[in-house]
């Protein structure tokens, strides 16, 4: 049995963390033993416990966890380097004691830490969830550690192409995110009246674009009896990376659509989340690396709308399994919402999108791909 050691710097339930959770659920336990090390505490810790052989908590010092907030300064940089040195030494001791066959780094901080601390003979996997070229200094640091990486798993062709531009020497493999469809049977929609954006409050997720689209056709939307929902909340620690609900509510009030828009906290029970949704909108203003909420919504039989860039192009076929709008264009998004509501074959579309998830983004597909990837790394 091969030993897989996963490291996650975050313990919230953002996209990368939920991908890790699904990977653990799908792991072939007859072939692989899993240990997960979390660098912060949070809801992920309880969620993964039933699916991992062992869960370790090794808190990352705040100066490292919020490295992106530091404006530099010689003293601050020296403190950070000292802190990094001692933490890497501590992490390496843990790894040497456990001697994993594969070290699976989930997220860019984990990738850098694992590159600095991996024991000899352990194969290192970087799981790439985002566009590496957009990560500034972090991408430069990754390039310097690229020779230590045995394989980079990318969650879409779009992410893989971007990563290859930054780290052309690293072997890559595409493994799409997955969702457990299980016994979900989509019900035909009675009325497409609840249009929802589900996700974290990261600025690039397009909440303001969503509100702008609603505002641009608010009279039409009122006459149609539509309700718009923003479901989610802040997740990450890095300052300046998120909008707040107060900011979004202020915008909503200012443009006179507060009667059309509701805000809801994200729930860990996806049955509860998607029971509120008829149409799921991904409004990201940067290319979406994958688009996890899209496959969740498609599995639940919801109509999906997403930009015509990035990962969604690999998930949605426009007019067949969902709809695309022109990225960053609020008017295009508003028109696409109406297009979805008035589509004559919406039941056929929902069936096709649900079938697409079962065939390409299911637990079964993920289990097969991860067994192939890990098997190739540990063979011989």
One Martini backbone bead per residue (centre of mass of N, CA, C, O) as a GRO file, in nm:
protein
  380
    1UNK     BB    1   0.095   0.037   0.023
    2UNK     BB    2   0.051   0.368  -0.041
    3UNK     BB    3   0.175   0.687   0.071
    4UNK     BB    4  -0.025   0.974   0.129
    5UNK     BB    5   0.061   1.330   0.152
    6UNK     BB    6  -0.129   1.597   0.260
    7UNK     BB    7  -0.131   1.960   0.194
    8UNK     BB    8  -0.307   2.233   0.369
    9UNK     BB    9  -0.326   2.578   0.433
   10UNK     BB   10  -0.636   2.537   0.431
   11UNK     BB   11  -0.976   2.504   0.626
   12UNK     BB   12  -1.180   2.565   0.446
   13UNK     BB   13  -1.452   2.571   0.174
   14UNK     BB   14  -1.310   2.600  -0.078
   15UNK     BB   15  -1.225   2.483  -0.379
   16UNK     BB   16  -0.953   2.338  -0.303
   17UNK     BB   17  -1.067   2.194  -0.048
   18UNK     BB   18  -1.297   2.039  -0.190
   19UNK     BB   19  -1.109   1.884  -0.375
   20UNK     BB   20  -0.965   1.730  -0.152
   21UNK     BB   21  -1.214   1.593  -0.037
   22UNK     BB   22  -1.289   1.437  -0.297
   23UNK     BB   23  -1.025   1.281  -0.323
   24UNK     BB   24  -1.055   1.123  -0.057
   25UNK     BB   25  -1.327   0.985  -0.126
   26UNK     BB   26  -1.190   0.840  -0.398
   27UNK     BB   27  -0.988   0.676  -0.268
   28UNK     BB   28  -0.809   0.384  -0.286
   29UNK     BB   29  -0.780   0.193   0.007
   30UNK     BB   30  -0.622  -0.060  -0.116
   31UNK     BB   31  -0.370   0.136  -0.225
   32UNK     BB   32  -0.420   0.390  -0.018
   33UNK     BB   33  -0.267   0.599   0.222
   34UNK     BB   34  -0.391   0.876   0.431
   35UNK     BB   35  -0.245   1.199   0.499
   36UNK     BB   36  -0.333   1.506   0.673
   37UNK     BB   37  -0.209   1.843   0.658
   38UNK     BB   38  -0.283   2.123   0.855
   39UNK     BB   39  -0.222   2.489   0.880
   40UNK     BB   40  -0.527   2.510   0.969
   41UNK     BB   41  -0.825   2.579   1.111
   42UNK     BB   42  -1.146   2.413   1.030
   43UNK     BB   43  -1.402   2.259   0.853
   44UNK     BB   44  -1.214   2.055   0.703
   45UNK     BB   45  -1.126   1.878   0.939
   46UNK     BB   46  -1.404   1.734   0.983
   47UNK     BB   47  -1.461   1.646   0.684
   48UNK     BB   48  -1.193   1.450   0.650
   49UNK     BB   49  -1.182   1.241   0.882
   50UNK     BB   50  -1.350   0.993   0.743
   51UNK     BB   51  -1.122   0.992   0.477
   52UNK     BB   52  -0.873   0.962   0.670
   53UNK     BB   53  -0.631   0.808   0.846
   54UNK     BB   54  -0.489   1.099   0.898
   55UNK     BB   55  -0.478   1.399   1.112
   56UNK     BB   56  -0.288   1.700   1.098
   57UNK     BB   57  -0.183   1.977   1.313
   58UNK     BB   58   0.014   2.263   1.174
   59UNK     BB   59   0.063   2.569   1.249
   60UNK     BB   60   0.088   2.856   1.077
   61UNK     BB   61   0.239   3.124   1.096
   62UNK     BB   62   0.119   3.436   1.048
   63UNK     BB   63   0.359   3.553   0.880
   64UNK     BB   64   0.298   3.325   0.658
   65UNK     BB   65  -0.015   3.323   0.609
   66UNK     BB   66   0.029   3.664   0.559
   67UNK     BB   67   0.249   3.739   0.340
   68UNK     BB   68   0.076   3.919   0.133
   69UNK     BB   69   0.059   4.174   0.349
   70UNK     BB   70   0.347   4.244   0.327
   71UNK     BB   71   0.558   4.540   0.261
   72UNK     BB   72   0.818   4.464   0.406
   73UNK     BB   73   1.104   4.522   0.514
   74UNK     BB   74   1.379   4.413   0.658
   75UNK     BB   75   1.279   4.301   0.930
   76UNK     BB   76   1.037   4.142   0.821
   77UNK     BB   77   1.199   3.956   0.630
   78UNK     BB   78   1.378   3.827   0.843
   79UNK     BB   79   1.154   3.706   1.016
   80UNK     BB   80   1.031   3.533   0.792
   81UNK     BB   81   1.282   3.359   0.731
   82UNK     BB   82   1.311   3.239   1.012
   83UNK     BB   83   1.029   3.116   1.024
   84UNK     BB   84   1.062   2.938   0.774
   85UNK     BB   85   1.300   2.767   0.865
   86UNK     BB   86   1.161   2.639   1.121
   87UNK     BB   87   0.913   2.522   0.978
   88UNK     BB   88   1.055   2.340   0.772
   89UNK     BB   89   1.197   2.168   0.983
   90UNK     BB   90   0.939   2.062   1.115
   91UNK     BB   91   0.812   1.938   0.860
   92UNK     BB   92   1.042   1.743   0.789
   93UNK     BB   93   1.018   1.566   1.039
   94UNK     BB   94   0.740   1.458   0.974
   95UNK     BB   95   0.813   1.333   0.696
   96UNK     BB   96   1.044   1.146   0.783
   97UNK     BB   97   0.869   0.976   0.986
   98UNK     BB   98   0.655   0.880   0.745
   99UNK     BB   99   0.745   0.823   0.455
  100UNK     BB  100   0.625   0.911   0.187
  101UNK     BB  101   0.562   0.854  -0.149
  102UNK     BB  102   0.355   1.104  -0.155
  103UNK     BB  103   0.345   1.459  -0.212
  104UNK     BB  104   0.049   1.662  -0.172
  105UNK     BB  105   0.007   1.989  -0.295
  106UNK     BB  106  -0.252   2.224  -0.182
  107UNK     BB  107  -0.127   2.484  -0.299
  108UNK     BB  108   0.114   2.729  -0.308
  109UNK     BB  109   0.221   2.711  -0.017
  110UNK     BB  110   0.254   2.403  -0.018
  111UNK     BB  111   0.450   2.388  -0.258
  112UNK     BB  112   0.681   2.545  -0.127
  113UNK     BB  113   0.712   2.381   0.138
  114UNK     BB  114   0.755   2.101   0.004
  115UNK     BB  115   1.008   2.176  -0.163
  116UNK     BB  116   1.178   2.241   0.111
  117UNK     BB  117   1.090   1.940   0.277
  118UNK     BB  118   1.137   1.699   0.114
  119UNK     BB  119   1.220   1.386   0.101
  120UNK     BB  120   1.402   1.147   0.001
  121UNK     BB  121   1.203   0.959  -0.240
  122UNK     BB  122   0.981   1.164  -0.267
  123UNK     BB  123   0.699   1.243  -0.437
  124UNK     BB  124   0.599   1.545  -0.609
  125UNK     BB  125   0.281   1.718  -0.592
  126UNK     BB  126   0.116   1.961  -0.778
  127UNK     BB  127  -0.187   2.139  -0.718
  128UNK     BB  128  -0.351   2.317  -0.973
  129UNK     BB  129  -0.611   2.583  -0.939
  130UNK     BB  130  -0.454   2.817  -1.083
  131UNK     BB  131  -0.311   3.094  -1.222
  132UNK     BB  132   0.023   3.129  -1.207
  133UNK     BB  133   0.074   3.409  -1.359
  134UNK     BB  134  -0.106   3.570  -1.122
  135UNK     BB  135   0.106   3.528  -0.855
  136UNK     BB  136   0.367   3.661  -0.896
  137UNK     BB  137   0.605   3.592  -0.673
  138UNK     BB  138   0.510   3.297  -0.644
  139UNK     BB  139   0.583   3.209  -0.935
  140UNK     BB  140   0.887   3.261  -0.905
  141UNK     BB  141   0.929   3.054  -0.677
  142UNK     BB  142   0.832   2.805  -0.832
  143UNK     BB  143   1.046   2.803  -1.051
  144UNK     BB  144   1.284   2.748  -0.844
  145UNK     BB  145   1.122   2.455  -0.760
  146UNK     BB  146   1.057   2.275  -1.017
  147UNK     BB  147   1.281   2.041  -0.991
  148UNK     BB  148   1.105   1.899  -0.742
  149UNK     BB  149   0.879   1.833  -0.942
  150UNK     BB  150   0.705   1.550  -1.077
  151UNK     BB  151   0.398   1.676  -1.067
  152UNK     BB  152   0.126   1.851  -1.232
  153UNK     BB  153  -0.195   1.915  -1.135
  154UNK     BB  154  -0.466   2.003  -1.346
  155UNK     BB  155  -0.811   2.133  -1.365
  156UNK     BB  156  -0.729   2.228  -1.666
  157UNK     BB  157  -0.635   2.326  -1.975
  158UNK     BB  158  -0.603   2.624  -1.906
  159UNK     BB  159  -0.410   2.584  -1.662
  160UNK     BB  160  -0.195   2.421  -1.809
  161UNK     BB  161  -0.109   2.634  -2.017
  162UNK     BB  162  -0.018   2.841  -1.806
  163UNK     BB  163   0.189   2.666  -1.652
  164UNK     BB  164   0.374   2.605  -1.903
  165UNK     BB  165   0.473   2.900  -1.924
  166UNK     BB  166   0.617   2.901  -1.637
  167UNK     BB  167   0.669   2.556  -1.619
  168UNK     BB  168   0.801   2.377  -1.878
  169UNK     BB  169   0.954   2.125  -1.712
  170UNK     BB  170   0.686   2.022  -1.604
  171UNK     BB  171   0.492   1.770  -1.550
  172UNK     BB  172   0.157   1.706  -1.675
  173UNK     BB  173  -0.194   1.672  -1.551
  174UNK     BB  174  -0.534   1.612  -1.603
  175UNK     BB  175  -0.773   1.683  -1.328
  176UNK     BB  176  -1.082   1.689  -1.265
  177UNK     BB  177  -1.315   1.786  -1.094
  178UNK     BB  178  -1.555   1.666  -0.845
  179UNK     BB  179  -1.885   1.503  -0.804
  180UNK     BB  180  -2.134   1.359  -0.605
  181UNK     BB  181  -2.415   1.241  -0.746
  182UNK     BB  182  -2.543   0.972  -0.707
  183UNK     BB  183  -2.906   0.999  -0.652
  184UNK     BB  184  -2.944   1.231  -0.830
  185UNK     BB  185  -3.259   1.372  -0.956
  186UNK     BB  186  -3.371   1.575  -1.173
  187UNK     BB  187  -3.604   1.829  -1.174
  188UNK     BB  188  -3.830   1.984  -1.329
  189UNK     BB  189  -3.883   2.302  -1.385
  190UNK     BB  190  -4.128   2.530  -1.301
  191UNK     BB  191  -3.948   2.804  -1.240
  192UNK     BB  192  -3.722   3.056  -1.352
  193UNK     BB  193  -3.658   3.274  -1.064
  194UNK     BB  194  -3.369   3.181  -0.935
  195UNK     BB  195  -3.078   3.378  -0.927
  196UNK     BB  196  -2.738   3.256  -0.866
  197UNK     BB  197  -2.453   3.334  -0.664
  198UNK     BB  198  -2.187   3.104  -0.587
  199UNK     BB  199  -1.946   3.204  -0.333
  200UNK     BB  200  -1.698   3.375  -0.274
  201UNK     BB  201  -1.570   3.718  -0.199
  202UNK     BB  202  -1.400   3.743  -0.426
  203UNK     BB  203  -1.339   3.988  -0.650
  204UNK     BB  204  -1.321   3.797  -0.919
  205UNK     BB  205  -1.628   3.674  -0.898
  206UNK     BB  206  -1.844   3.915  -0.984
  207UNK     BB  207  -2.060   4.066  -0.804
  208UNK     BB  208  -2.073   4.347  -0.941
  209UNK     BB  209  -2.157   4.244  -1.219
  210UNK     BB  210  -2.419   4.115  -1.129
  211UNK     BB  211  -2.549   4.383  -1.030
  212UNK     BB  212  -2.523   4.531  -1.300
  213UNK     BB  213  -2.705   4.340  -1.460
  214UNK     BB  214  -2.959   4.384  -1.294
  215UNK     BB  215  -2.975   4.694  -1.331
  216UNK     BB  216  -2.995   4.704  -1.653
  217UNK     BB  217  -3.290   4.508  -1.612
  218UNK     BB  218  -3.491   4.563  -1.369
  219UNK     BB  219  -3.774   4.598  -1.494
  220UNK     BB  220  -3.788   4.325  -1.632
  221UNK     BB  221  -3.733   4.149  -1.380
  222UNK     BB  222  -3.981   4.240  -1.221
  223UNK     BB  223  -4.199   4.147  -1.423
  224UNK     BB  224  -4.087   3.840  -1.397
  225UNK     BB  225  -4.030   3.768  -1.088
  226UNK     BB  226  -3.735   3.796  -0.990
  227UNK     BB  227  -3.462   3.639  -0.803
  228UNK     BB  228  -3.165   3.743  -0.639
  229UNK     BB  229  -2.859   3.564  -0.535
  230UNK     BB  230  -2.615   3.571  -0.267
  231UNK     BB  231  -2.396   3.294  -0.202
  232UNK     BB  232  -2.187   3.336   0.087
  233UNK     BB  233  -1.841   3.449   0.160
  234UNK     BB  234  -1.582   3.492   0.345
  235UNK     BB  235  -1.242   3.327   0.359
  236UNK     BB  236  -0.985   3.483   0.331
  237UNK     BB  237  -0.708   3.656   0.483
  238UNK     BB  238  -0.629   3.837   0.267
  239UNK     BB  239  -0.606   4.152   0.220
  240UNK     BB  240  -0.808   4.290  -0.044
  241UNK     BB  241  -0.950   4.011  -0.181
  242UNK     BB  242  -1.236   4.122  -0.079
  243UNK     BB  243  -1.562   4.149  -0.039
  244UNK     BB  244  -1.839   4.276   0.117
  245UNK     BB  245  -2.162   4.276   0.206
  246UNK     BB  246  -2.185   4.577   0.256
  247UNK     BB  247  -2.088   4.665  -0.023
  248UNK     BB  248  -2.310   4.515  -0.186
  249UNK     BB  249  -2.553   4.650  -0.048
  250UNK     BB  250  -2.481   4.939  -0.129
  251UNK     BB  251  -2.502   4.896  -0.431
  252UNK     BB  252  -2.793   4.791  -0.437
  253UNK     BB  253  -2.918   5.053  -0.318
  254UNK     BB  254  -2.803   5.267  -0.518
  255UNK     BB  255  -2.948   5.111  -0.785
  256UNK     BB  256  -3.236   4.988  -0.692
  257UNK     BB  257  -3.215   4.639  -0.607
  258UNK     BB  258  -3.296   4.542  -0.311
  259UNK     BB  259  -3.572   4.388  -0.401
  260UNK     BB  260  -3.398   4.159  -0.584
  261UNK     BB  261  -3.184   4.109  -0.343
  262UNK     BB  262  -3.017   3.839  -0.181
  263UNK     BB  263  -2.859   3.716   0.124
  264UNK     BB  264  -2.648   3.421   0.181
  265UNK     BB  265  -2.518   3.184   0.348
  266UNK     BB  266  -2.314   2.933   0.342
  267UNK     BB  267  -2.364   2.582   0.302
  268UNK     BB  268  -2.255   2.255   0.349
  269UNK     BB  269  -2.533   2.178   0.243
  270UNK     BB  270  -2.613   2.138  -0.087
  271UNK     BB  271  -2.914   2.085  -0.076
  272UNK     BB  272  -2.974   2.365   0.044
  273UNK     BB  273  -2.850   2.547  -0.166
  274UNK     BB  274  -2.996   2.421  -0.439
  275UNK     BB  275  -3.294   2.469  -0.344
  276UNK     BB  276  -3.259   2.797  -0.415
  277UNK     BB  277  -3.200   2.710  -0.722
  278UNK     BB  278  -3.226   2.761  -1.085
  279UNK     BB  279  -2.987   2.966  -1.151
  280UNK     BB  280  -2.642   2.956  -1.227
  281UNK     BB  281  -2.387   3.202  -1.167
  282UNK     BB  282  -2.088   3.286  -1.336
  283UNK     BB  283  -1.900   3.614  -1.294
  284UNK     BB  284  -1.615   3.611  -1.362
  285UNK     BB  285  -1.347   3.852  -1.445
  286UNK     BB  286  -1.173   3.613  -1.451
  287UNK     BB  287  -1.049   3.339  -1.538
  288UNK     BB  288  -1.171   3.033  -1.477
  289UNK     BB  289  -1.014   2.752  -1.395
  290UNK     BB  290  -1.306   2.599  -1.364
  291UNK     BB  291  -1.605   2.558  -1.188
  292UNK     BB  292  -1.751   2.398  -0.947
  293UNK     BB  293  -2.049   2.506  -0.927
  294UNK     BB  294  -2.135   2.400  -1.202
  295UNK     BB  295  -2.132   2.089  -1.142
  296UNK     BB  296  -2.322   2.101  -0.908
  297UNK     BB  297  -2.567   2.226  -1.053
  298UNK     BB  298  -2.589   2.012  -1.278
  299UNK     BB  299  -2.644   1.774  -1.086
  300UNK     BB  300  -2.914   1.934  -0.971
  301UNK     BB  301  -3.061   2.063  -1.230
  302UNK     BB  302  -2.928   2.333  -1.321
  303UNK     BB  303  -2.889   2.624  -1.463
  304UNK     BB  304  -2.606   2.753  -1.657
  305UNK     BB  305  -2.380   3.042  -1.620
  306UNK     BB  306  -2.092   3.161  -1.816
  307UNK     BB  307  -1.810   3.245  -1.924
  308UNK     BB  308  -1.601   3.262  -2.237
  309UNK     BB  309  -1.376   3.139  -2.029
  310UNK     BB  310  -1.185   2.896  -1.948
  311UNK     BB  311  -1.313   2.628  -1.781
  312UNK     BB  312  -1.619   2.654  -1.882
  313UNK     BB  313  -1.548   2.555  -2.178
  314UNK     BB  314  -1.514   2.244  -2.056
  315UNK     BB  315  -1.823   2.220  -1.941
  316UNK     BB  316  -1.973   2.408  -2.151
  317UNK     BB  317  -2.229   2.395  -2.398
  318UNK     BB  318  -2.368   2.613  -2.584
  319UNK     BB  319  -2.715   2.534  -2.573
  320UNK     BB  320  -2.682   2.235  -2.423
  321UNK     BB  321  -2.552   2.269  -2.099
  322UNK     BB  322  -2.567   2.590  -2.142
  323UNK     BB  323  -2.424   2.924  -2.083
  324UNK     BB  324  -2.276   3.201  -2.249
  325UNK     BB  325  -2.087   3.497  -2.181
  326UNK     BB  326  -1.939   3.790  -2.198
  327UNK     BB  327  -1.671   3.870  -2.053
  328UNK     BB  328  -1.742   4.146  -1.838
  329UNK     BB  329  -2.052   4.167  -1.948
  330UNK     BB  330  -2.345   4.278  -1.823
  331UNK     BB  331  -2.538   4.277  -2.067
  332UNK     BB  332  -2.482   3.984  -2.152
  333UNK     BB  333  -2.579   3.858  -1.889
  334UNK     BB  334  -2.869   3.961  -1.894
  335UNK     BB  335  -2.944   3.832  -2.168
  336UNK     BB  336  -2.878   3.536  -2.079
  337UNK     BB  337  -3.093   3.511  -1.866
  338UNK     BB  338  -3.328   3.540  -2.066
  339UNK     BB  339  -3.247   3.309  -2.249
  340UNK     BB  340  -3.284   3.090  -2.035
  341UNK     BB  341  -3.583   3.140  -1.958
  342UNK     BB  342  -3.673   3.115  -2.287
  343UNK     BB  343  -3.598   2.834  -2.329
  344UNK     BB  344  -3.753   2.559  -2.495
  345UNK     BB  345  -3.522   2.315  -2.390
  346UNK     BB  346  -3.456   2.288  -2.074
  347UNK     BB  347  -3.488   1.986  -2.005
  348UNK     BB  348  -3.274   1.879  -2.203
  349UNK     BB  349  -3.040   2.039  -2.083
  350UNK     BB  350  -3.045   1.920  -1.796
  351UNK     BB  351  -2.993   1.629  -1.885
  352UNK     BB  352  -2.720   1.685  -2.032
  353UNK     BB  353  -2.565   1.808  -1.788
  354UNK     BB  354  -2.594   1.569  -1.596
  355UNK     BB  355  -2.454   1.365  -1.782
  356UNK     BB  356  -2.182   1.514  -1.798
  357UNK     BB  357  -2.108   1.476  -1.501
  358UNK     BB  358  -2.119   1.165  -1.486
  359UNK     BB  359  -1.893   1.123  -1.715
  360UNK     BB  360  -1.656   1.364  -1.621
  361UNK     BB  361  -1.729   1.461  -1.284
  362UNK     BB  362  -1.701   1.213  -1.113
  363UNK     BB  363  -1.590   0.993  -0.883
  364UNK     BB  364  -1.514   0.775  -1.084
  365UNK     BB  365  -1.328   0.950  -1.259
  366UNK     BB  366  -1.135   1.035  -1.029
  367UNK     BB  367  -1.042   0.759  -0.929
  368UNK     BB  368  -0.910   0.674  -1.193
  369UNK     BB  369  -0.707   0.911  -1.227
  370UNK     BB  370  -0.557   0.891  -0.952
  371UNK     BB  371  -0.459   0.600  -0.988
  372UNK     BB  372  -0.291   0.661  -1.238
  373UNK     BB  373  -0.105   0.880  -1.127
  374UNK     BB  374   0.008   0.732  -0.876
  375UNK     BB  375   0.103   0.478  -1.027
  376UNK     BB  376   0.316   0.621  -1.207
  377UNK     BB  377   0.490   0.740  -0.967
  378UNK     BB  378   0.532   0.436  -0.815
  379UNK     BB  379   0.648   0.294  -1.041
  380UNK     BB  380   0.955   0.147  -0.993
   0.00000   0.00000   0.00000
